[in-house]
Amino acid sequence: ILQRLDEPKTTRFVSIIGSAGTGKTLLVYDIFKKLSERSKSILIIHCGQLNAGQLELIRCGWNITPIKNYRRYDLTNYDAIIIDETQRIYPNQLKDIVSKIWASNGTCIFSYDKLQTLSAWEEKSNIDAEINSIAGLVTHTLSEKIRTNKELANFLKGLFNNKRSVTASNQHNIDINYFENSEDAKRYLTALDHCGWEVLRFTPSQYGNEHHESYYATTKQTSHQVIGQEFEGVAVMIDQYFSYDLNGELYYKAQTYYHVSKMLFQNITRARKRLSVVIINNREVLERCLSILR
């Protein structure tokens, strides 16, 4: 990518795709850093809420903006535009940015995982197909190796599909905690918060209360707030509404605005080393977790 950007100026579109934890964000931020060292003017557009790390980078002089504010910037003034978490962009925003890149003979780098959508509209938008329809697009696919250790990676695969023949070597990086009622689970999650764990909650609906909201303190970070971040130890909750369908896929039976099983995937993949799974009154998932770790 860096070699191509050294070539004579012309319109370029590049996509970097990979599953959760393959290092997409780290890669594009490193590209930003290297281009900045070459006195290139770069803008990162993050399709989500900015986190503390990004705000710190902004204080250090980095050009980073959430997607909701991108229209405040004249995209023709930059040598390259990097769009991270592009799977969450609105189709009209993508169309507008692409047209501006064409008009200015600019460069645009998309970084995304089409599976990491958190709501129905994101799935229906099919941004991956829109990006792949751009003329001259060059695609780079990252390997399946993820930031987490092998134990976490295998556990993740087995948890989300109970038909996969997967076992995770027990290296004591995964804790399974079972509670019969939500009050005990909530007390345990509160205790974890004081022991260095990052307790992540599901993003609640803005239009009504949902069952999963009762387990967490509202100060905990949501699935949407931790996009692109990672933590040493992450705690997640699985309640009685999780189950497996006929194809073995993990799904959520209760009615919610956002896709809860995908939010669970998002939250678990934020863990770099340790994972604490808090299961509430769900023997089916408990047995699956134990069978993977066994």
Buried (B, 14 or more C-beta within 10 A) or exposed (E): BEEEBEEEEEBBBBBBBBBBBBBBBEBBBEBBEBBBEEEBEBBBBBBBBBBEBBEEBBEEEBBBBEBBEBEEBEBEEBBBBBBBBBBBBBEEBBEBBBEBBBEBEBBBBBBBBBEBBBBEEBBEBBBBEBBBEBEEBEEBEBEEEBBBBEBBBBBBBBBBBBEEEBEBEEEEBBBBBBBEEBEBBBEBBEEBBEEEBBBBBBBBEEEEEBBBEEBBEEEBBBBBBBBBBBBEBBBBBBBBBBBBEEEEEBBBEEEBBBBBBBBBBBBBBBBBBBBBBBBBBBEEBBEBBEEBBE
